[in-house]
Amino acid sequence: MTTTVEIYTKFGCPYCVRAKHLLDTKRVSYQEYDVTMGGAKRDEMLARAPDARTVPQIFINGAAIGGSDDLRELESEGRLDIMLNATGG
């Protein structure tokens, strides 16, 4: 099974752009969910990460890792590649 990356975003969000750019530079495929207008995907995001009130919200293999700063921190610590190379189960 391959690694699954999901990112909840809003239109015009600079943090969302930053997170997607990092994933793009690593050539990581991800599923993007636009929650700009709220709706079912925003509700889904809040159910998956109850304390999340900002975007992006990023999930790797179903695990909530947080937002753009959290993604960048994982990268700087060398842990992002480990997570991305792990298979979902």
Secondary structure, DSSP 8 states (H G I E B T S, - for coil): ----EEEEE-TT-HHHHHHHHHHHHTT---EEEE-TT-SHHHHHHHHHSTT--SS-EEEETTEEEESHHHHHHHHHTTHHHHHHHS---
